Amino acid sequence: MRFTDKWGDLLENGSWSGVMGQVTSRAADFAVCPVRLLPDRQPYVQYSAVLHIQDIHFLFRHPRRSHIRNIFFEPLSTQVWWCVLVLVSASTLLLLIHVRQERRLSHLDNRLSFVWFTMLETYLQQGPATEIFRLFSTRLLISFSCAFSFVLMQFYGAFIVGSLLSESSRSIVSLKALYDSNMALGMENISYNFPIFTDTRNQLVRDVYEKKICKSGEHNVLTLQQGAERIIQGRFAFHSAIDRMYRQLLDLKMDEGEFCDLQKIIFNPPYDAASVMPKGSPWREHLAHALLVLRTSGLMQYNEKKWMVPRPDCSLFRAQAAEVDLEHFAPALLALALAMMASALVFLLELFLHWLPDFRRRLGVVSMST
């Protein structure tokens, strides 16, 4: 048994390195490791039947609910929000007319601020008190406004809860979508990875390699373990053998939730790999018979299933792990922060307006004394 660190490249003197070099020089009778079926190797060695089919694709954790930029406005379309705004404004103006009539029956504040806060309480289902208004028409307006608010809240809340419990659609499902996303891209530092991006006429594949993987200031050609660690962190797509990457992710204790987020981007066909031996080797018939025995006995399929990691039942996990992350809750926090800042600025303006007459009066007294 001989070992080497590469499959083999054709050297300038016409010889081969790695596994190909040992087989062509007859230092080895045949290769145990699968070797890709490539046209430039065909004249130098003979292949056995296919031993393994290798899937080499991009793998990453797909961002959750990437299509929802603001979860507070997403449940209703733009047209519906405009209709709600028009209805709230119309009901506020109508209540203002009712309040003017209510003043004849009781001492009621008819300022616009009172009307606005009354309708705000109604749509938020917090009031107002029943003894404030006497007219039946006013109570009818508030009652139907409250009913409308209740139906609107049911639609609104049901959409948010349903979107959290249901499986969200995935938008990054092609190489073009991956390239246009804000995710960082990398690949495994292994010999067969580089020709995929360099020996191609597909301009998109070249752009992925030149502008994303080899981006200036970043080092994204990593080992398998480094790529797996960055996949777990998120926002990173790594190009490597899928079966080896799945096994590496399990070794790093990746949990089921993160495993269910995994997404593959397939843009190149899988590789057929076989054993190689020198031309005219007497081992050809023996290896062919041995591979047929392995397949008919089920040992080949058994080992393929053993190395391929089965995916968990993600539907059960999603039903248990529904949450609103900070990315989607940030607009509410931002709105509250802006409201607090606006309130502080208005408060300072009120203090200034209250202090300005006194300042002018004192300034006038000082001028008269002078």
matplotlib code that plots the C-alpha trace (Angstrom):
import matplotlib.pyplot as plt

x = [0.0, 1.4, 0.1, 0.3, -1.2, -2.8, -4.6, -2.1, -1.2, 0.5, 4.0, 6.0, 8.3, 5.2, 5.1, 2.4, 2.4, 0.4, -1.8, -1.6, 2.2, 2.4, -0.1, 1.4, 4.9, 3.6, 4.8, 1.2, -1.0, -4.2, -5.7, -8.0, -9.1, -11.7, -10.2, -12.4, -13.0, -11.2, -10.4, -6.7, -6.2, -7.9, -4.8, -2.6, -4.7, -7.7, -10.7, -12.8, -16.5, -17.8, -17.0, -18.5, -20.6, -19.3, -21.6, -19.6, -21.8, -22.3, -23.7, -24.9, -27.5, -30.3, -31.4, -34.8, -37.6, -35.2, -38.1, -39.7, -37.9, -40.4, -42.5, -44.9, -45.9, -45.7, -49.0, -51.0, -50.4, -49.7, -53.3, -54.8, -52.6, -53.8, -57.4, -56.9, -55.4, -58.2, -60.8, -59.1, -58.9, -62.5, -63.7, -61.7, -63.2, -66.7, -66.2, -65.1, -68.5, -70.3, -68.3, -69.5, -73.1, -72.3, -71.3, -74.9, -75.8, -72.8, -69.6, -67.4, -63.9, -64.1, -60.4, -58.9, -56.5, -59.4, -61.0, -57.7, -56.9, -60.5, -60.3, -56.9, -58.3, -61.1, -58.8, -56.5, -59.5, -58.7, -61.8, -63.3, -65.6, -69.2, -70.6, -68.7, -71.0, -74.8, -75.8, -76.7, -75.0, -71.7, -71.9, -72.7, -69.6, -67.3, -68.9, -68.4, -64.9, -64.1, -65.5, -63.4, -60.3, -61.0, -61.3, -58.2, -56.2, -57.3, -56.0, -52.8, -51.9, -52.9, -50.5, -47.6, -48.2, -48.8, -45.6, -43.6, -45.0, -45.0, -42.0, -40.7, -40.0, -36.3, -35.2, -31.5, -31.9, -29.7, -26.1, -27.2, -29.3, -26.3, -24.0, -26.4, -26.9, -24.9, -23.4, -19.7, -18.5, -15.7, -14.4, -12.4, -8.6, -8.5, -7.2, -10.4, -12.1, -10.1, -10.7, -14.5, -14.2, -11.2, -11.7, -15.2, -16.8, -19.6, -19.0, -21.2, -19.0, -15.9, -17.4, -18.2, -14.6, -12.9, -15.3, -16.6, -14.3, -11.0, -12.3, -9.6, -9.1, -10.7, -9.3, -12.1, -10.1, -10.3, -9.9, -13.0, -13.2, -12.8, -15.6, -17.9, -17.3, -18.2, -21.3, -22.5, -21.9, -24.2, -24.1, -21.4, -21.6, -18.9, -18.1, -17.0, -18.0, -21.5, -21.1, -17.8, -19.2, -22.3, -20.0, -17.8, -20.9, -22.0, -18.6, -18.8, -22.1, -24.4, -27.9, -31.1, -32.3, -29.1, -29.1, -32.6, -31.5, -28.9, -29.4, -27.5, -26.8, -26.2, -24.5, -22.2, -23.0, -21.7, -18.4, -18.1, -15.1, -13.5, -10.4, -7.5, -4.8, -2.1, -2.9, -3.3, -3.3, -4.2, -6.2, -9.0, -11.2, -10.7, -11.7, -14.7, -15.9, -15.2, -17.2, -20.2, -20.1, -20.1, -23.1, -25.2, -24.6, -25.6, -22.3, -21.7, -25.2, -24.7, -21.5, -23.0, -25.9, -23.5, -21.4, -24.3, -25.9, -29.7, -31.6, -33.8, -37.6, -37.5, -41.3, -41.4, -38.6, -40.0, -43.3, -41.4, -38.9, -40.9, -39.4, -39.1, -35.4, -33.9, -33.5, -37.3, -38.1, -35.7, -38.2, -40.4, -37.4, -36.3, -39.8, -39.8, -36.4, -37.4, -40.5, -38.6, -36.1, -38.9, -40.6, -37.4, -36.9, -40.4, -40.1, -36.9, -38.8, -41.7, -39.2, -37.6, -40.9, -41.9, -38.6, -38.4, -41.1, -39.5, -36.1, -37.5, -39.2, -36.0, -34.0, -36.5, -36.2, -32.4, -32.6, -34.9, -32.6, -29.7]
y = [0.0, 3.4, 6.8, 10.2, 13.6, 14.3, 12.6, 13.7, 16.4, 16.1, 17.6, 19.4, 16.4, 14.3, 12.3, 12.4, 13.2, 11.7, 8.7, 9.0, 9.0, 5.8, 4.0, 5.0, 4.2, 0.8, 1.5, 0.6, -2.0, 0.0, 2.8, 2.3, 5.9, 7.0, 9.1, 11.4, 10.5, 13.2, 13.2, 14.1, 11.0, 8.6, 7.9, 7.0, 4.7, 2.5, 3.0, 0.5, 0.7, 3.8, 3.5, 6.7, 9.7, 12.9, 15.9, 19.1, 22.2, 25.3, 24.8, 27.5, 28.3, 30.0, 33.2, 32.9, 35.0, 36.9, 38.4, 40.1, 43.4, 44.9, 42.3, 45.0, 46.2, 42.9, 41.4, 43.9, 45.2, 48.8, 49.3, 47.9, 50.2, 53.2, 52.2, 51.8, 55.2, 56.8, 55.1, 56.2, 59.7, 59.8, 58.4, 61.0, 63.9, 62.4, 62.1, 65.7, 66.7, 64.4, 66.0, 69.5, 68.2, 66.4, 69.8, 70.9, 68.0, 68.0, 69.8, 67.9, 68.9, 69.6, 70.0, 68.0, 66.3, 64.9, 63.5, 62.0, 60.3, 59.0, 57.4, 56.1, 54.4, 52.9, 51.4, 50.0, 48.6, 50.5, 52.7, 55.3, 55.3, 54.7, 57.7, 60.3, 60.3, 60.7, 60.6, 57.2, 58.1, 58.7, 55.4, 53.7, 55.2, 54.1, 50.6, 49.9, 51.4, 49.0, 46.1, 47.0, 47.3, 43.8, 42.2, 44.1, 42.9, 39.3, 39.3, 41.1, 38.9, 35.7, 36.5, 37.1, 33.9, 31.9, 33.2, 32.2, 28.7, 27.9, 27.0, 30.2, 30.2, 30.2, 32.9, 31.9, 28.8, 29.5, 30.6, 34.0, 34.6, 33.5, 35.9, 38.8, 38.2, 39.7, 36.4, 35.7, 32.9, 30.5, 27.1, 24.2, 24.3, 21.1, 20.4, 19.5, 22.7, 25.1, 23.8, 24.1, 27.9, 28.4, 25.9, 27.1, 29.4, 30.3, 34.0, 33.8, 31.0, 33.0, 36.1, 34.0, 32.9, 36.2, 38.7, 36.7, 33.9, 35.7, 39.1, 41.5, 41.8, 38.4, 34.9, 32.5, 29.5, 27.4, 24.0, 21.8, 22.4, 26.2, 26.2, 24.2, 26.6, 29.6, 27.9, 27.4, 31.1, 31.9, 34.3, 32.2, 29.7, 27.1, 25.0, 21.5, 17.8, 17.6, 14.2, 15.3, 18.6, 17.0, 14.7, 17.7, 19.7, 16.8, 16.5, 20.2, 19.5, 21.4, 21.3, 20.3, 23.9, 25.0, 21.7, 22.4, 25.8, 24.2, 25.0, 23.6, 25.5, 23.0, 24.5, 21.7, 18.0, 15.4, 13.7, 10.1, 8.6, 5.2, 3.2, 3.5, 1.0, 0.8, 0.1, -3.6, -4.4, -8.0, -6.7, -5.3, -8.3, -9.0, -5.5, -5.5, -8.8, -7.5, -4.3, -6.3, -8.4, -5.3, -3.8, -7.0, -7.8, -4.3, -3.4, -0.5, 1.0, 0.3, 2.3, 5.2, 5.5, 5.2, 8.2, 10.3, 12.0, 11.8, 15.1, 15.4, 15.9, 19.7, 20.2, 19.0, 21.3, 24.4, 23.9, 24.1, 26.9, 29.9, 33.2, 36.8, 37.7, 41.2, 41.8, 41.8, 43.4, 46.3, 48.6, 48.7, 49.6, 52.2, 53.7, 54.0, 55.5, 58.1, 58.9, 59.4, 61.7, 63.7, 64.0, 65.3, 67.9, 69.1, 69.3, 71.5, 73.7, 74.1, 75.1, 77.6, 79.2, 79.4, 80.9, 83.4, 85.9, 86.1, 86.7, 89.5, 91.1, 91.0, 92.3, 95.2, 96.1, 96.1, 98.4, 100.9, 100.9, 101.7]
z = [0.0, -1.1, 0.0, -1.8, -1.1, -4.5, -7.4, -10.0, -12.5, -15.8, -15.5, -18.2, -18.9, -19.8, -16.5, -13.8, -10.1, -7.3, -7.8, -11.6, -11.4, -9.3, -11.6, -14.9, -13.7, -12.5, -9.0, -8.0, -9.7, -9.2, -7.2, -4.2, -4.1, -6.7, -9.5, -11.7, -15.3, -17.2, -21.0, -20.4, -18.2, -20.6, -22.9, -19.9, -17.7, -17.9, -15.7, -13.8, -13.4, -11.5, -7.8, -6.5, -7.6, -5.9, -5.4, -5.2, -4.6, -2.6, 0.8, 3.2, 5.9, 4.1, 5.9, 7.5, 6.1, 3.9, 1.9, 4.9, 5.4, 7.9, 9.6, 11.0, 7.5, 5.7, 6.7, 4.7, 1.2, 0.4, -0.9, 2.3, 4.5, 2.5, 2.9, 6.6, 6.8, 4.9, 7.1, 10.3, 9.1, 7.9, 11.2, 13.1, 11.1, 11.5, 15.3, 15.4, 13.9, 16.4, 19.3, 18.4, 18.6, 21.9, 23.5, 23.4, 25.8, 28.0, 28.8, 26.4, 25.1, 21.4, 20.7, 17.9, 20.3, 22.3, 19.2, 17.9, 21.2, 21.4, 18.0, 18.8, 21.9, 19.8, 17.2, 19.8, 21.7, 24.9, 25.3, 25.5, 28.5, 27.7, 29.7, 27.7, 24.7, 24.8, 21.1, 19.6, 16.3, 18.1, 20.0, 16.7, 15.0, 17.8, 18.0, 14.3, 14.4, 17.2, 15.3, 12.2, 14.4, 15.9, 12.4, 11.2, 14.2, 13.6, 10.0, 11.1, 14.0, 12.1, 9.3, 11.6, 13.6, 10.5, 8.8, 11.8, 12.0, 8.3, 6.2, 4.6, 0.9, -0.1, -2.5, -2.9, -5.0, -8.0, -8.6, -9.9, -6.7, -4.6, -6.5, -6.1, -2.4, 0.4, 1.5, 1.5, -0.7, -0.3, -1.4, -0.1, -0.7, -2.7, -6.2, -8.0, -6.8, -8.8, -12.4, -11.7, -11.6, -14.0, -16.8, -17.8, -20.3, -18.0, -17.2, -14.0, -12.6, -13.4, -11.7, -8.6, -8.4, -9.2, -7.5, -4.6, -3.6, -4.5, -3.4, -2.4, 1.4, 2.1, 2.2, 1.4, 0.2, 3.4, 4.8, 5.2, 8.9, 8.5, 5.9, 8.2, 11.1, 8.9, 7.6, 11.2, 11.9, 8.9, 6.0, 4.3, 1.3, 0.9, -2.1, -1.3, -1.4, 0.2, 1.9, 3.5, 4.6, 6.2, 8.2, 9.2, 10.3, 12.5, 14.1, 15.0, 16.8, 14.4, 15.9, 14.0, 13.5, 11.8, 9.8, 8.5, 7.3, 4.9, 1.2, -1.8, -5.0, -7.8, -10.9, -12.1, -12.6, -10.1, -10.7, -11.7, -10.0, -10.6, -9.9, -12.3, -13.4, -16.0, -19.6, -20.3, -16.6, -15.7, -12.7, -15.0, -15.0, -11.3, -10.3, -12.6, -11.1, -7.5, -8.1, -9.5, -6.4, -4.2, -6.0, -6.2, -2.6, -1.5, 0.2, -2.2, -1.4, 2.3, 2.4, 0.4, 2.9, 5.8, 4.6, 3.4, 6.5, 6.5, 7.0, 10.0, 9.8, 9.6, 9.6, 13.3, 14.3, 12.6, 14.5, 17.8, 17.1, 15.9, 16.9, 15.8, 15.6, 16.2, 12.5, 12.0, 15.4, 14.8, 13.1, 16.2, 18.4, 15.9, 15.8, 19.6, 19.7, 17.1, 19.0, 22.2, 20.4, 18.8, 22.2, 23.8, 21.0, 21.3, 25.1, 24.7, 22.2, 24.6, 27.4, 25.0, 24.0, 27.7, 28.6, 25.7, 27.0, 30.4, 28.7, 26.5, 29.5, 31.6, 28.6, 28.3, 32.0, 31.7, 28.7, 30.4, 33.5, 31.3]

ax = plt.figure().add_subplot(projection="3d")
ax.plot(x, y, z, "-o")
ax.set_aspect("equal")
plt.show()
